[in-house]
């Protein structure tokens, strides 16, 4: 978002307060074009639907360890 501080309404009025940290809007819905049309004037709208079910990060190609624990003990 161009203005990275989201503003909130209190009792329907702009309180003038913004979020104290950078923010992003995330949309999980069935009308992405409507979201785009509404929010493009406020900042970049990025479609990341191509990442659905994709492992990301540098550890994505590391084989997962399978743990099979049958006996264990804890000591404190």
FIVEXKOL-147079 format. One record per residue (C-alpha): x, y, z; residue in one letter. Coordinates in pm, whole numbers, padded with zeros to 5 digits, always signed. Example, Ala and Ser with C-alpha at 12.3 -4.5 7.8 and 13.67 -1.06 7.14 Angstrom:
REM residues 2
+01230-00450+00780A;+01367-00106+00714S;
This chain:
REM residues 76
+00000+00000+00000X;+00128+00347-00078X;+00029+00470+00266X;+00153+00175+00469X;-00046+00273+00777X;-00403+00145+00766X;-00650+00382+00928X;-00944+00271+01134X;-01289+00414+01200X;-01416+00462+01554X;-01794+00496+01574X;-01796+00560+01199X;-01547+00846+01221X;-01184+00859+01108X;-00988+00861+01432X;-00677+00991+01259X;-00485+00700+01408X;-00301+00465+01180X;-00157+00125+01245X;+00190+00162+01400X;+00342-00083+01153X;+00346-00144+00778X;+00035-00331+00663X;-00093-00531+00370X;-00442-00621+00255X;-00496-00989+00174X;-00800-01120-00012X;-00927-01478-00003X;-01242-01460-00206X;-01409-01549-00530X;-01399-01199-00684X;-01030-01111-00726X;-01099-00869-01013X;-01334-00668-00790X;-01064-00654-00522X;-00810-00542-00782X;-01040-00273-00922X;-01110-00138-00574X;-00761-00140-00427X;-00524-00073-00720X;-00544+00300-00650X;-00400+00241-00302X;-00097+00034-00402X;+00026-00271-00587X;-00216-00562-00616X;-00026-00886-00663X;-00184-01216-00763X;+00003-01502-00594X;-00246-01775-00683X;+00035-01952-00870X;+00185-02034-00527X;-00109-02247-00412X;+00031-02582-00285X;+00389-02478-00366X;+00658-02512-00099X;+00860-02193-00079X;+01186-02102+00091X;+01538-02231+00063X;+01456-02552+00254X;+01186-02657+00004X;+01398-02926-00164X;+01531-03081+00156X;+01388-03430+00217X;+01152-03440+00511X;+01249-03658+00806X;+00999-03917+00916X;+01007-03976+01290X;+00868-04295+01433X;+00886-04277+01811X;+00777-04587+02001X;+00960-04556+02336X;+01065-04237+02505X;+01138-04097+02848X;+01150-03747+02982X;+01370-03625+03262X;+01364-03281+03419X;
